[in-house]
Amino acid sequence: MTFLDELLEKSPSRCYCGERNGEEGSLDEEISETLHERENIFRGKFSLGLRRDHKVKGGHGFKHGRWSDCCCESCISWQRKGEEKLHVVTNLPNQGTSGYENETSENVIFIHGFLSSSSFWAQTVFPQSTQRNFKLFAVDLLGFGRSPKPADCLYRLEDHTSMIDKSVIESYQLKSFHLVAHSMGCIIALNLAARYPDRVKSITLLAPPYCPSSGENASHSALNKLAEKKIWPPLAFGSAVMSWYEHVGRTVCLAFCRNHLIWERIVKLLTGKRGLHFFVTDMTKHTHHSAWHTMHNVICGGAKTQDKNLEIIKKAGISLKIIHGDKDQVVPTECSYNMKSSVPHAELQIMNGHDHNSTIVGRKKEFTRELEEFWLYASMSYVTREQ
C-alpha cells in the first residue's frame, strides 16, 4: 500500500509505523499517543523504507481525497459544493417568518457515533417527533457520510467540535440548544457543551465511551478498554483489527469502502431488497484516513479531556441523562457508571436486554417520547439556572 502511495500520489501521507516527528510533536495535546505507540507484531518488520515526511495540517485544509478513496457522487459531493461545512439534516417544522429561532423553539443537535451518519437519527427519532416547537439538527461528522473528508486533516476532537459549531450553531444562529449523542459522538457532545455551558439546556448520552483521565496513559487506557485485542465476539475482533493495525485497516477500506457501491449491489441481489438499512450503507461512508484518525484522536485522545469537560458541565448544572444497554458489547456499562460517579446529578438509565444500538433503534417511538419529556423538563431547569 505504501509503495502504491509513492507511485500514485505527489505528497503521500506518512503512516504511523515510525517515530513521532517534530511537527506532530507540537500538537501533542491534541494528537493521541496511540497513533505512534501502539504495540503490535507487524510494526517495523515489514517496512519498505518508503515513508516520506511531509506537513500534515493540524486543522482541516480540505485537500481532496486519495487514490484509495471512493469517487462516487455520494462520497465526493462535498468537493463540488465549495463550502467547508458539514452535511446537516434538519427537521424545522416551525421556522416562523423571522428565521430559524423564535422565543418558543427548542433546538436539538444530534451527533452520531463511529462509522455512522445523520441517518442514525433522521430515520429513527425525526419521523417520531410530533412536537411543533422542536427544531432538530443531525450532522454527518467531519469525514463521515456526506460531509467533507479532507485528506490533510488529523480529525482531532477540536476539528469535529469546530465544524459542528460552524455548520449548525453559527449557521442557524442558535442561542440555546439540547445535545443528543450516541457512542463516540458523546465525546464530541461533551466537548461542545464545555465550549458553550451557558447555551446548553440538556445533554442526553447513549453508551458514552467514558474512560476517567489518567494523565499520560489516558489514551492508551481508552484504546485497551474500547478496542481490546480479542477474537470474539466478531464485532470486537473487527474493532481491534481496525484500531491496532493501520495497514490492515486501510486494505480493508480499499476493498470495501472504495467499492461500496459494488458491495451494496451484491447485498441487494442476495437479499432481494431494493433498499438497504442505513446500518449497512453507513459502515462504508468514510475514508480510512478519516476513520483511523477519528478513532485515535477522538475516542482515544479524547479521554484526556473528558474529566475536564465533565467538571465544567457539573459546575454549570446542565441536565445530563445517560442511557446504556446492559447487553452492549461495544462500550461496557462500566463507562456509564463511572460517568455517573463523576457527575452525581446525572440521571443514569441501564436498559435490560438492550445492546449498543437497540436502546434507540429497537424502541424509536418510546425513546423519542422520553427525549421530548426530558427536553421540556430541562428547559424549565435552564430558566432557573439563568435567573
GIMO-V472591 format. One record per pair of residues at least 4 apart in sequence whose C-alpha atoms are under 8 Angstrom apart, sorted by the first residue. I is the first residue (numbers start at 1). J is the second residue. D is the distance in whole Angstrom. If there is no record, write none. Layout:
i:I j:J d:D
i:I j:J d:D
//
This chain:
i:1 j:5 d:6
i:1 j:247 d:7
i:1 j:251 d:8
i:2 j:6 d:6
i:2 j:50 d:7
i:2 j:51 d:7
i:3 j:7 d:7
i:3 j:48 d:8
i:3 j:50 d:7
i:4 j:8 d:6
i:5 j:9 d:5
i:5 j:12 d:6
i:5 j:67 d:8
i:6 j:10 d:7
i:6 j:11 d:8
i:6 j:12 d:6
i:6 j:50 d:7
i:8 j:67 d:7
i:9 j:66 d:8
i:9 j:67 d:8
i:11 j:54 d:7
i:12 j:52 d:7
i:13 j:52 d:8
i:13 j:53 d:8
i:13 j:54 d:7
i:13 j:56 d:8
i:14 j:51 d:6
i:14 j:52 d:6
i:14 j:53 d:6
i:14 j:54 d:7
i:15 j:51 d:7
i:15 j:246 d:8
i:16 j:20 d:8
i:16 j:35 d:6
i:16 j:36 d:5
i:16 j:246 d:8
i:17 j:36 d:7
i:17 j:43 d:6
i:17 j:44 d:6
i:18 j:36 d:7
i:18 j:44 d:8
i:19 j:36 d:6
i:20 j:24 d:6
i:20 j:25 d:7
i:20 j:36 d:6
i:21 j:25 d:6
i:22 j:26 d:7
i:23 j:27 d:7
i:23 j:55 d:7
i:24 j:28 d:7
i:24 j:31 d:8
i:27 j:31 d:6
i:27 j:58 d:7
i:28 j:32 d:7
i:28 j:33 d:8
i:30 j:156 d:6
i:30 j:157 d:7
i:30 j:158 d:8
i:30 j:297 d:7
i:30 j:301 d:7
i:31 j:35 d:8
i:31 j:154 d:8
i:31 j:156 d:7
i:31 j:296 d:8
i:31 j:297 d:5
i:31 j:301 d:6
i:32 j:219 d:6
i:32 j:296 d:6
i:32 j:297 d:5
i:32 j:300 d:6
i:32 j:301 d:4
i:33 j:37 d:6
i:33 j:219 d:7
i:33 j:220 d:7
i:33 j:301 d:7
i:34 j:38 d:5
i:34 j:219 d:6
i:34 j:220 d:6
i:34 j:223 d:8
i:34 j:296 d:6
i:34 j:300 d:7
i:34 j:301 d:8
i:35 j:296 d:6
i:38 j:244 d:7
i:39 j:43 d:8
i:39 j:244 d:8
i:40 j:244 d:7
i:40 j:245 d:7
i:41 j:45 d:8
i:42 j:46 d:7
i:43 j:47 d:8
i:56 j:152 d:6
i:56 j:153 d:7
i:56 j:154 d:8
i:57 j:61 d:7
i:57 j:152 d:6
i:57 j:153 d:6
i:57 j:154 d:7
i:58 j:153 d:6
i:58 j:154 d:6
i:58 j:156 d:8
i:59 j:152 d:8
i:59 j:153 d:5
i:59 j:154 d:7
i:59 j:155 d:8
i:59 j:156 d:8
i:59 j:159 d:6
i:60 j:150 d:6
i:60 j:152 d:6
i:60 j:153 d:4
i:60 j:154 d:7
i:60 j:155 d:8
i:60 j:159 d:7
i:61 j:150 d:7
i:61 j:152 d:6
i:61 j:153 d:6
i:62 j:84 d:8
i:62 j:148 d:7
i:62 j:149 d:7
i:62 j:150 d:4
i:62 j:151 d:7
i:62 j:152 d:7
i:62 j:153 d:7
i:63 j:150 d:5
i:63 j:151 d:5
i:63 j:152 d:6
i:64 j:79 d:7
i:64 j:149 d:8
i:64 j:150 d:6
i:64 j:151 d:6
i:65 j:69 d:6
i:65 j:149 d:7
i:65 j:150 d:6
i:65 j:151 d:5
i:66 j:151 d:7
i:68 j:254 d:6
i:68 j:258 d:7
i:69 j:254 d:7
i:69 j:257 d:7
i:69 j:258 d:5
i:69 j:287 d:6
i:69 j:288 d:8
i:70 j:75 d:6
i:70 j:76 d:8
i:70 j:257 d:7
i:70 j:258 d:4
i:70 j:259 d:7
i:70 j:260 d:8
i:70 j:287 d:8
i:71 j:75 d:6
i:71 j:76 d:6
i:71 j:258 d:8
i:72 j:76 d:6
i:73 j:77 d:5
i:74 j:146 d:6
i:75 j:145 d:7
i:75 j:146 d:6
i:75 j:285 d:7
i:75 j:286 d:8
i:76 j:80 d:7
i:76 j:146 d:8
i:76 j:148 d:8
i:77 j:81 d:7
i:77 j:146 d:7
i:78 j:82 d:7
i:78 j:83 d:7
i:78 j:146 d:7
i:78 j:147 d:6
i:78 j:148 d:5
i:79 j:148 d:7
i:84 j:148 d:7
i:85 j:147 d:7
i:85 j:148 d:7
i:85 j:163 d:7
i:85 j:166 d:7
i:85 j:167 d:5
i:86 j:139 d:7
i:86 j:140 d:6
i:86 j:141 d:7
i:86 j:142 d:6
i:86 j:146 d:8
i:86 j:147 d:5
i:86 j:148 d:7
i:86 j:163 d:7
i:86 j:164 d:7
i:86 j:167 d:6
i:87 j:139 d:6
i:87 j:140 d:5
i:87 j:141 d:8
i:87 j:145 d:8
i:87 j:146 d:6
i:87 j:147 d:5
i:88 j:118 d:7
i:88 j:137 d:7
i:88 j:138 d:6
i:88 j:139 d:4
i:88 j:140 d:6
i:88 j:167 d:8
i:88 j:168 d:8
i:89 j:118 d:7
i:89 j:122 d:7
i:89 j:137 d:6
i:89 j:138 d:5
i:89 j:139 d:6
i:90 j:135 d:7
i:90 j:136 d:6
i:90 j:137 d:5
i:90 j:138 d:6
i:91 j:126 d:7
i:91 j:135 d:6
i:91 j:136 d:5
i:91 j:137 d:7
i:92 j:100 d:8
i:92 j:134 d:7
i:92 j:135 d:5
i:92 j:136 d:6
i:93 j:132 d:6
i:93 j:133 d:7
i:93 j:134 d:8
i:93 j:135 d:7
i:94 j:105 d:8
i:94 j:132 d:6
i:94 j:133 d:6
i:94 j:134 d:8
i:94 j:135 d:7
i:95 j:99 d:6
i:95 j:100 d:5
i:95 j:101 d:7
i:95 j:102 d:8
i:96 j:100 d:7
i:96 j:102 d:7
i:98 j:102 d:8
i:100 j:172 d:6
i:100 j:173 d:7
i:101 j:105 d:6
i:101 j:172 d:8
i:101 j:173 d:7
i:101 j:174 d:7
i:104 j:133 d:6
i:105 j:133 d:5
i:105 j:134 d:6
i:105 j:135 d:7
i:106 j:133 d:6
i:106 j:134 d:5
i:106 j:135 d:6
i:106 j:176 d:8
i:106 j:177 d:7
i:106 j:178 d:8
i:107 j:134 d:6
i:107 j:135 d:5
i:107 j:136 d:6
i:107 j:137 d:8
i:107 j:174 d:7
i:107 j:176 d:7
i:107 j:177 d:5
i:107 j:178 d:6
i:108 j:134 d:7
i:108 j:135 d:6
i:108 j:136 d:5
i:108 j:137 d:6
i:108 j:177 d:5
i:108 j:178 d:5
i:108 j:179 d:6
i:108 j:180 d:7
i:109 j:136 d:6
i:109 j:137 d:5
i:109 j:138 d:6
i:109 j:139 d:8
i:109 j:177 d:7
i:109 j:178 d:6
i:109 j:179 d:5
i:109 j:180 d:6
i:110 j:118 d:8
i:110 j:121 d:7
i:110 j:136 d:8
i:110 j:137 d:6
i:110 j:138 d:5
i:110 j:139 d:7
i:110 j:179 d:6
i:110 j:180 d:5
i:110 j:181 d:6
i:111 j:118 d:7
i:111 j:138 d:6
i:111 j:139 d:6
i:111 j:140 d:8
i:111 j:141 d:8
i:111 j:179 d:8
i:111 j:180 d:6
i:111 j:181 d:5
i:111 j:182 d:7
i:111 j:185 d:5
i:111 j:186 d:8
i:111 j:188 d:8
i:111 j:189 d:7
i:112 j:116 d:6
i:112 j:117 d:6
i:112 j:118 d:6
i:112 j:120 d:7
i:112 j:121 d:8
i:112 j:138 d:8
i:112 j:139 d:8
i:112 j:140 d:7
i:112 j:141 d:7
i:112 j:181 d:6
i:112 j:182 d:5
i:112 j:183 d:7
i:112 j:184 d:7
i:112 j:185 d:5
i:113 j:117 d:8
i:113 j:181 d:7
i:113 j:182 d:5
i:113 j:183 d:5
i:113 j:184 d:5
i:113 j:185 d:5
i:113 j:186 d:8
i:114 j:183 d:7
i:114 j:184 d:6
i:114 j:185 d:7
i:114 j:291 d:8
i:114 j:295 d:8
i:115 j:144 d:7
i:115 j:282 d:6
i:115 j:283 d:5
i:115 j:284 d:7
i:115 j:285 d:7
i:115 j:286 d:7
i:115 j:291 d:7
i:116 j:120 d:7
i:116 j:144 d:7
i:116 j:145 d:7
i:116 j:279 d:7
i:116 j:282 d:5
i:116 j:283 d:6
i:116 j:285 d:8
i:117 j:139 d:7
i:117 j:140 d:5
i:117 j:141 d:7
i:117 j:144 d:6
i:117 j:145 d:5
i:117 j:282 d:6
i:118 j:122 d:6
i:118 j:138 d:5
i:118 j:139 d:5
i:118 j:140 d:5
i:118 j:145 d:8
i:119 j:123 d:5
i:119 j:124 d:8
i:119 j:278 d:7
i:120 j:124 d:6
i:120 j:278 d:7
i:120 j:279 d:8
i:121 j:125 d:5
i:121 j:126 d:6
i:121 j:138 d:7
i:122 j:126 d:5
i:122 j:127 d:7
i:122 j:138 d:7
i:123 j:127 d:7
i:124 j:128 d:7
i:124 j:360 d:7
i:124 j:361 d:6
i:124 j:364 d:6
i:125 j:129 d:6
i:125 j:364 d:6
i:125 j:365 d:7
i:125 j:367 d:8
i:125 j:368 d:6
i:126 j:136 d:7
i:128 j:364 d:7
i:128 j:365 d:6
i:128 j:368 d:6
i:129 j:368 d:6
i:129 j:369 d:8
i:131 j:372 d:8
i:137 j:168 d:8
i:139 j:164 d:8
i:140 j:144 d:6
i:140 j:145 d:5
i:140 j:146 d:6
i:140 j:147 d:6
i:141 j:145 d:7
i:141 j:147 d:7
i:141 j:160 d:7
i:141 j:164 d:8
i:142 j:147 d:6
i:142 j:148 d:6
i:142 j:149 d:6
i:142 j:155 d:7
i:142 j:159 d:8
i:142 j:160 d:6
i:142 j:163 d:7
i:142 j:290 d:8
i:143 j:147 d:6
i:143 j:148 d:6
i:143 j:149 d:4
i:143 j:150 d:7
i:143 j:155 d:8
i:143 j:286 d:6
i:143 j:287 d:7
i:143 j:290 d:5
i:143 j:291 d:7
i:144 j:148 d:7
i:144 j:149 d:7
i:144 j:285 d:6
i:144 j:286 d:5
i:144 j:287 d:8
i:144 j:290 d:7
i:144 j:291 d:8
i:145 j:282 d:7
i:145 j:285 d:5
i:145 j:286 d:6
i:146 j:285 d:8
i:149 j:286 d:7
i:149 j:287 d:7
i:149 j:290 d:7
i:150 j:290 d:8
i:151 j:289 d:7
i:151 j:290 d:8
i:153 j:290 d:8
i:154 j:290 d:8
i:154 j:293 d:6
i:154 j:294 d:8
i:154 j:297 d:8
i:155 j:159 d:6
i:155 j:160 d:7
i:155 j:290 d:7
i:155 j:293 d:6
i:155 j:294 d:5
i:155 j:297 d:7
i:155 j:298 d:8
i:156 j:160 d:7
i:156 j:293 d:7
i:156 j:294 d:7
i:156 j:297 d:5
i:156 j:298 d:6
i:157 j:161 d:6
i:157 j:188 d:7
i:157 j:191 d:8
i:157 j:294 d:8
i:157 j:297 d:6
i:157 j:298 d:5
i:157 j:301 d:8
i:157 j:302 d:7
i:158 j:162 d:6
i:159 j:163 d:6
i:160 j:164 d:6
i:160 j:188 d:7
i:161 j:165 d:6
i:161 j:188 d:6
i:161 j:189 d:8
i:161 j:191 d:7
i:161 j:192 d:6
i:162 j:166 d:6
i:163 j:167 d:6
i:164 j:168 d:6
i:164 j:169 d:7
i:165 j:169 d:5
i:165 j:170 d:6
i:165 j:192 d:8
i:166 j:170 d:5
i:166 j:171 d:6
i:167 j:171 d:6
i:167 j:172 d:8
i:168 j:172 d:6
i:168 j:173 d:8
i:168 j:174 d:8
i:169 j:173 d:6
i:169 j:174 d:5
i:169 j:175 d:8
i:170 j:174 d:7
i:175 j:199 d:6
i:176 j:199 d:4
i:176 j:200 d:6
i:176 j:201 d:7
i:177 j:199 d:6
i:177 j:200 d:5
i:177 j:201 d:6
i:177 j:202 d:8
i:178 j:200 d:6
i:178 j:201 d:5
i:178 j:202 d:5
i:178 j:203 d:6
i:178 j:375 d:7
i:179 j:189 d:7
i:179 j:200 d:7
i:179 j:201 d:8
i:179 j:202 d:6
i:179 j:203 d:5
i:179 j:204 d:6
i:180 j:186 d:8
i:180 j:189 d:8
i:180 j:203 d:6
i:180 j:204 d:5
i:180 j:205 d:6
i:181 j:185 d:5
i:181 j:186 d:5
i:181 j:189 d:6
i:181 j:203 d:8
i:181 j:204 d:6
i:181 j:205 d:5
i:181 j:206 d:6
i:182 j:186 d:6
i:182 j:205 d:6
i:182 j:206 d:5
i:182 j:207 d:6
i:182 j:208 d:7
i:183 j:187 d:8
i:183 j:205 d:8
i:183 j:206 d:6
i:183 j:207 d:5
i:183 j:208 d:5
i:183 j:209 d:6
i:183 j:331 d:8
i:184 j:188 d:7
i:184 j:208 d:7
i:184 j:209 d:6
i:184 j:298 d:8
i:184 j:299 d:6
i:185 j:189 d:6
i:185 j:208 d:8
i:186 j:190 d:6
i:186 j:205 d:6
i:186 j:206 d:7
i:186 j:207 d:8
i:186 j:208 d:5
i:186 j:209 d:7
i:187 j:191 d:6
i:187 j:208 d:7
i:187 j:209 d:7
i:187 j:210 d:8
i:187 j:298 d:7
i:187 j:299 d:7
i:187 j:302 d:7
i:187 j:306 d:7
i:188 j:192 d:6
i:188 j:298 d:8
i:189 j:193 d:6
i:189 j:203 d:8
i:190 j:194 d:6
i:190 j:306 d:7
i:190 j:309 d:6
i:190 j:310 d:7
i:191 j:195 d:6
i:191 j:305 d:8
i:191 j:306 d:8
i:191 j:309 d:6
i:192 j:196 d:6
i:193 j:197 d:5
i:193 j:200 d:6
i:193 j:309 d:8
i:193 j:313 d:7
i:194 j:309 d:5
i:194 j:310 d:8
i:194 j:312 d:6
i:194 j:313 d:6
i:196 j:200 d:6
i:197 j:312 d:7
i:197 j:313 d:7
i:197 j:316 d:6
i:197 j:318 d:7
i:198 j:316 d:7
i:200 j:318 d:7
i:201 j:318 d:6
i:201 j:319 d:7
i:201 j:375 d:8
i:201 j:378 d:6
i:201 j:379 d:6
i:201 j:381 d:8
i:201 j:382 d:6
i:202 j:318 d:6
i:202 j:319 d:5
i:202 j:320 d:6
i:202 j:375 d:7
i:202 j:378 d:6
i:202 j:379 d:8
i:203 j:318 d:7
i:203 j:319 d:6
i:203 j:320 d:5
i:203 j:321 d:6
i:204 j:320 d:6
i:204 j:321 d:5
i:204 j:322 d:6
i:204 j:323 d:8
i:205 j:320 d:8
i:205 j:321 d:6
i:205 j:322 d:5
i:205 j:323 d:6
i:206 j:322 d:6
i:206 j:323 d:5
i:206 j:324 d:6
i:206 j:359 d:8
i:207 j:322 d:7
i:207 j:323 d:6
i:207 j:324 d:5
i:207 j:325 d:7
i:207 j:331 d:6
i:207 j:333 d:7
i:207 j:335 d:8
i:207 j:336 d:7
i:207 j:356 d:7
i:208 j:322 d:8
i:208 j:324 d:8
i:208 j:331 d:7
i:208 j:335 d:7
i:208 j:336 d:6
i:209 j:226 d:7
i:209 j:299 d:7
i:209 j:331 d:6
i:209 j:332 d:8
i:209 j:335 d:6
i:209 j:336 d:8
i:210 j:303 d:7
i:210 j:306 d:7
i:210 j:335 d:5
i:210 j:336 d:7
i:210 j:338 d:7
i:210 j:339 d:7
i:211 j:218 d:8
i:211 j:221 d:7
i:211 j:222 d:6
i:211 j:303 d:6
i:211 j:306 d:8
i:211 j:335 d:6
i:211 j:338 d:8
i:212 j:218 d:7
i:212 j:303 d:7
i:212 j:306 d:7
i:212 j:307 d:6
i:212 j:338 d:7
i:213 j:217 d:8
i:213 j:218 d:5
i:213 j:303 d:6
i:213 j:304 d:5
i:213 j:305 d:7
i:213 j:306 d:7
i:213 j:307 d:6
i:214 j:218 d:5
i:214 j:304 d:8
i:215 j:304 d:7
i:217 j:221 d:6
i:218 j:222 d:6
i:218 j:300 d:8
i:218 j:301 d:8
i:218 j:303 d:6
i:218 j:304 d:6
i:219 j:223 d:6
i:219 j:300 d:5
i:219 j:301 d:5
i:219 j:302 d:7
i:219 j:303 d:6
i:219 j:304 d:7
i:220 j:224 d:6
i:220 j:300 d:7
i:221 j:225 d:6
i:221 j:300 d:8
i:222 j:226 d:6
i:222 j:227 d:8
i:222 j:299 d:7
i:222 j:300 d:5
i:222 j:303 d:7
i:223 j:227 d:5
i:223 j:228 d:7
i:223 j:296 d:8
i:223 j:299 d:8
i:223 j:300 d:6
i:224 j:228 d:5
i:224 j:229 d:8
i:226 j:330 d:7
i:226 j:331 d:6
i:227 j:236 d:7
i:227 j:239 d:6
i:227 j:240 d:5
i:227 j:243 d:7
i:228 j:236 d:7
i:228 j:240 d:6
i:229 j:236 d:8
i:229 j:237 d:7
i:229 j:240 d:5
i:229 j:241 d:8
i:230 j:236 d:7
i:230 j:237 d:6
i:230 j:240 d:7
i:231 j:236 d:7
i:231 j:237 d:5
i:232 j:236 d:6
i:232 j:237 d:6
i:233 j:237 d:6
i:234 j:238 d:6
i:235 j:239 d:6
i:235 j:330 d:8
i:236 j:240 d:6
i:236 j:329 d:7
i:236 j:330 d:7
i:237 j:241 d:6
i:238 j:242 d:6
i:239 j:243 d:6
i:240 j:244 d:6
i:241 j:245 d:6
i:241 j:248 d:7
i:241 j:249 d:7
i:242 j:246 d:7
i:242 j:248 d:7
i:242 j:249 d:5
i:242 j:292 d:8
i:243 j:249 d:8
i:243 j:292 d:7
i:243 j:295 d:7
i:243 j:296 d:8
i:245 j:249 d:6
i:246 j:250 d:6
i:246 j:292 d:8
i:247 j:251 d:6
i:248 j:252 d:6
i:249 j:253 d:6
i:249 j:288 d:7
i:250 j:254 d:6
i:250 j:288 d:6
i:251 j:255 d:6
i:252 j:256 d:6
i:252 j:257 d:8
i:253 j:257 d:5
i:253 j:258 d:7
i:253 j:284 d:8
i:253 j:287 d:7
i:253 j:288 d:6
i:254 j:258 d:5
i:254 j:259 d:7
i:255 j:259 d:6
i:256 j:260 d:5
i:256 j:263 d:7
i:256 j:284 d:7
i:257 j:284 d:5
i:257 j:285 d:7
i:257 j:286 d:7
i:257 j:287 d:7
i:259 j:263 d:7
i:260 j:264 d:6
i:260 j:281 d:8
i:260 j:284 d:6
i:261 j:265 d:6
i:262 j:266 d:6
i:263 j:267 d:6
i:264 j:268 d:6
i:264 j:276 d:8
i:264 j:281 d:8
i:265 j:269 d:6
i:266 j:270 d:6
i:267 j:271 d:6
i:268 j:272 d:5
i:268 j:273 d:5
i:268 j:274 d:6
i:268 j:275 d:7
i:268 j:276 d:7
i:269 j:273 d:7
i:276 j:280 d:7
i:276 j:281 d:7
i:277 j:281 d:7
i:278 j:282 d:6
i:279 j:283 d:6
i:280 j:284 d:8
i:281 j:285 d:7
i:286 j:290 d:7
i:286 j:291 d:7
i:287 j:291 d:6
i:288 j:292 d:6
i:289 j:293 d:6
i:290 j:294 d:6
i:291 j:295 d:6
i:292 j:296 d:6
i:293 j:297 d:6
i:293 j:298 d:8
i:294 j:298 d:5
i:294 j:299 d:7
i:295 j:299 d:5
i:295 j:300 d:7
i:296 j:300 d:5
i:296 j:301 d:6
i:297 j:301 d:4
i:297 j:302 d:6
i:298 j:302 d:5
i:298 j:303 d:8
i:299 j:303 d:7
i:301 j:305 d:8
i:302 j:306 d:6
i:303 j:307 d:8
i:305 j:309 d:6
i:306 j:310 d:6
i:307 j:311 d:6
i:307 j:342 d:8
i:308 j:312 d:7
i:309 j:313 d:6
i:310 j:314 d:6
i:310 j:342 d:7
i:310 j:343 d:7
i:311 j:315 d:6
i:311 j:342 d:8
i:311 j:343 d:8
i:312 j:316 d:6
i:313 j:317 d:6
i:313 j:318 d:6
i:314 j:318 d:7
i:314 j:343 d:6
i:314 j:345 d:8
i:317 j:385 d:7
i:318 j:382 d:8
i:319 j:345 d:8
i:319 j:346 d:7
i:319 j:378 d:6
i:319 j:381 d:8
i:320 j:345 d:8
i:320 j:346 d:5
i:320 j:347 d:6
i:321 j:346 d:6
i:321 j:347 d:5
i:321 j:348 d:6
i:321 j:349 d:8
i:322 j:336 d:7
i:322 j:340 d:8
i:322 j:346 d:7
i:322 j:347 d:6
i:322 j:348 d:5
i:322 j:349 d:6
i:323 j:336 d:8
i:323 j:348 d:6
i:323 j:349 d:5
i:323 j:350 d:6
i:323 j:351 d:7
i:323 j:359 d:8
i:324 j:328 d:8
i:324 j:333 d:6
i:324 j:336 d:7
i:324 j:349 d:6
i:324 j:350 d:5
i:324 j:351 d:6
i:324 j:354 d:8
i:324 j:355 d:8
i:324 j:356 d:8
i:324 j:359 d:7
i:325 j:333 d:7
i:325 j:350 d:6
i:325 j:351 d:5
i:325 j:352 d:6
i:325 j:353 d:7
i:325 j:354 d:4
i:325 j:355 d:5
i:325 j:356 d:6
i:325 j:358 d:8
i:325 j:359 d:6
i:326 j:333 d:6
i:326 j:350 d:6
i:326 j:351 d:6
i:326 j:352 d:5
i:326 j:353 d:6
i:326 j:354 d:6
i:326 j:355 d:7
i:327 j:352 d:7
i:327 j:353 d:6
i:327 j:354 d:5
i:327 j:355 d:4
i:327 j:356 d:7
i:328 j:332 d:6
i:328 j:333 d:7
i:328 j:354 d:7
i:328 j:355 d:4
i:328 j:356 d:5
i:329 j:355 d:7
i:329 j:356 d:7
i:330 j:356 d:6
i:331 j:335 d:7
i:331 j:356 d:7
i:332 j:336 d:8
i:333 j:337 d:7
i:334 j:338 d:6
i:335 j:339 d:6
i:336 j:340 d:6
i:336 j:348 d:8
i:337 j:341 d:6
i:337 j:348 d:8
i:338 j:342 d:6
i:339 j:343 d:6
i:340 j:344 d:6
i:340 j:345 d:8
i:340 j:346 d:6
i:340 j:347 d:8
i:340 j:348 d:7
i:351 j:359 d:7
i:354 j:358 d:6
i:354 j:359 d:6
i:355 j:359 d:7
i:357 j:361 d:6
i:357 j:362 d:8
i:358 j:362 d:4
i:358 j:363 d:7
i:359 j:363 d:7
i:359 j:367 d:8
i:360 j:364 d:6
i:360 j:367 d:6
i:363 j:367 d:6
i:364 j:368 d:6
i:365 j:369 d:6
i:366 j:370 d:6
i:367 j:371 d:6
i:368 j:372 d:6
i:369 j:373 d:6
i:370 j:374 d:6
i:371 j:375 d:6
i:372 j:376 d:6
i:373 j:377 d:6
i:374 j:378 d:6
i:375 j:379 d:6
i:376 j:380 d:7
i:377 j:381 d:6
i:378 j:382 d:6
i:379 j:383 d:6
i:380 j:384 d:7
i:381 j:385 d:6
i:382 j:386 d:6
i:383 j:387 d:6
//
